[in-house]
């Protein structure tokens, strides 16, 4: 029979509630929960398990960044193509039309900002719309949603 030594420790109230809840669920004592947690923490493979958890998290973050990188590349290419097209097809304005063109540009830009604000507020992003459009075309015109 092994003898155990008593030890008094202090816990944050929220942590103690979690320990008590786990002990109730597992139908064991709070001491058994704490003893198992400390043994796990001190075991030789604890660092390997922790490393595996971090590796999984890092892999997930890496995949998310790769997706964002691809989205950013698509957006940059889209913007570059639009600018090239706009510069190619837009004729220069005569000096007499510059002031009215500036005023119209300010008006259109305000409309653009309002439209952008609505899009951002709804969370419906261009790349999601683009993906849905591509999927719809691939599925023969049927919306996958």
Buried (B, 14 or more C-beta within 10 A) or exposed (E): EEEEEEEEEEEEEEEEEEBEEBBEEEEEEBEEBBEEEEEEEEEEEEEEEEEEEEEEEEEEEEEEEEEEEEBEEEEEEEEEEEEEEEEEEEEEEEEEEEEEEEEEEEEEEEEEEEEEEEEEEEEEEEBEEEEBEEEBEEEEEEEEE
